[in-house]
Amino acid sequence: MAAYLARPPYQQNDYLGWISRAKLEATKLKRITQMLDEWQGGNLYMKMAWKPRAERS
């Protein structure tokens, strides 16, 4: 939950919408796995490079 809340609101909404729009359960699980992997690494957003605001220069 902390990783979710650490993301900006637009990313929170994007991830939830992206997952909920999946038609197949397998696709939902794949997207959830991708989301969790990106949160764990902390430097990706939808497979794009991303830095938390505190780290931006």
HELIX and SHEET records of a PDB file:
HELIX    1   1 ALA A    2  ALA A    6  1                                   5    
HELIX    2   2 PRO A    9  SER A   20  1                                  12    
HELIX    3   3 GLU A   25  GLY A   41  1                                  17    
HELIX    4   4 ARG A   53  GLU A   55  5                                   3    
SHEET    1   A 2 LEU A  44  TYR A  45  0                                        
SHEET    2   A 2 MET A  48  ALA A  49 -1                                        
END                                                                             
